[in-house]
Amino acid sequence: MALKEIQIEKLYFTISEVAAQFSIAASVLRYWESEFIIIQPKKSRKGDRLYTKEDIDNIRLIYHLLREKGFTIEGAKKYLKENKNAHQQFELVDSLQKLRQLLVDLKENI
């Protein structure tokens, strides 16, 4: 296998990388971490936060609830507590929206 064919996937992301991905400040991520128990990044020996893909998925769900759906912090906490499968529902809706966009793009290019 050639070196070009090997794709190394990152295991951990810094707070600045995650913040940039969502176009939010790092301080917002630190605040969400204190408010939502589902965000628990590992910390390096220096105390730097290291986010996994699971953490990023949880942040994506919280971002969706707070910024896109307009939930308050307390409302989002309540929603997550009452809907144990909220993450699966979000992933399903997200997948369907991406599929819809793909179909719309295909239709426009025909």
C-alpha positions as CSV (number, residue, x, y, z in Angstrom):
1,M,0.0,0.0,0.0
2,A,1.4,3.3,-1.0
3,L,1.9,6.1,1.5
4,K,-0.7,8.3,-0.3
5,E,-3.4,5.6,0.2
6,I,-3.0,5.5,4.0
7,Q,-5.2,8.0,5.6
8,I,-4.5,8.8,9.2
9,E,-7.5,9.9,11.2
10,K,-7.1,12.3,14.1
11,L,-8.2,11.0,17.5
12,Y,-8.1,14.3,19.3
13,F,-8.9,17.8,18.4
14,T,-7.9,21.0,20.3
15,I,-10.4,23.5,21.6
16,S,-9.4,26.0,18.9
17,E,-10.0,23.4,16.1
18,V,-13.4,22.5,17.5
19,A,-14.4,26.2,18.0
20,A,-13.4,27.0,14.5
21,Q,-15.4,24.1,13.1
22,F,-18.6,25.6,14.7
23,S,-17.6,29.3,14.3
24,I,-17.9,29.9,18.0
25,A,-15.4,31.2,20.6
26,A,-13.4,28.7,22.7
27,S,-15.0,30.3,25.8
28,V,-18.4,29.1,24.5
29,L,-17.2,25.5,24.4
30,R,-15.8,25.8,27.9
31,Y,-19.1,27.2,29.1
32,W,-21.1,24.4,27.4
33,E,-18.7,21.9,29.0
34,S,-19.7,23.2,32.4
35,E,-23.4,23.1,31.6
36,F,-23.7,19.8,29.7
37,I,-22.4,16.5,31.2
38,I,-22.3,14.9,27.7
39,I,-19.3,17.1,26.8
40,Q,-16.3,15.8,28.7
41,P,-13.1,16.3,26.8
42,K,-9.9,14.6,28.0
43,K,-7.2,16.9,29.3
44,S,-3.5,16.8,28.6
45,R,-0.9,17.0,31.3
46,K,-0.8,20.7,30.6
47,G,-4.6,21.0,31.0
48,D,-5.3,21.5,27.4
49,R,-8.7,20.1,26.3
50,L,-8.6,17.3,23.8
51,Y,-11.9,16.5,22.1
52,T,-12.8,13.2,20.5
53,K,-15.2,12.6,17.6
54,E,-17.8,11.6,20.2
55,D,-17.4,14.9,22.0
56,I,-17.7,16.8,18.6
57,D,-20.9,14.9,17.8
58,N,-22.3,15.9,21.2
59,I,-21.2,19.5,20.6
60,R,-22.9,19.4,17.2
61,L,-26.2,18.3,18.8
62,I,-26.0,21.0,21.5
63,Y,-25.1,23.6,18.8
64,H,-28.2,22.5,16.8
65,L,-30.5,22.8,19.8
66,L,-29.1,26.1,21.0
67,R,-28.2,28.0,17.9
68,E,-30.4,26.4,15.2
69,K,-33.5,25.5,17.2
70,G,-33.3,28.4,19.6
71,F,-33.5,26.4,22.8
72,T,-32.3,28.0,26.1
73,I,-29.5,26.2,28.0
74,E,-32.1,24.9,30.5
75,G,-34.5,23.9,27.7
76,A,-31.7,22.0,25.9
77,K,-30.8,20.2,29.1
78,K,-34.4,19.2,29.7
79,Y,-34.7,18.0,26.1
80,L,-31.6,15.9,26.3
81,K,-32.7,14.4,29.6
82,E,-36.2,13.6,28.4
83,N,-35.1,12.3,24.9
84,K,-32.5,9.7,25.4
85,N,-32.4,9.0,21.7
86,A,-32.0,12.7,20.8
87,H,-28.6,12.1,19.3
88,Q,-29.9,9.4,17.0
89,Q,-32.9,11.6,15.9
90,F,-30.5,14.5,15.2
91,E,-28.2,12.2,13.1
92,L,-31.2,10.9,11.1
93,V,-32.5,14.4,10.4
94,D,-29.0,15.6,9.5
95,S,-28.5,12.7,7.1
96,L,-31.9,13.3,5.4
97,Q,-31.2,17.0,5.0
98,K,-27.8,16.1,3.3
99,L,-29.5,13.6,1.1
100,R,-32.2,16.2,0.2
101,Q,-29.5,18.7,-0.7
102,L,-27.7,16.2,-2.9
103,L,-31.0,15.4,-4.7
104,V,-31.7,19.1,-5.2
105,D,-28.2,19.7,-6.6
106,L,-28.6,16.7,-9.0
107,K,-31.9,18.0,-10.2
108,E,-30.4,21.5,-10.9
109,N,-27.6,19.9,-12.9
110,I,-29.9,17.9,-15.1
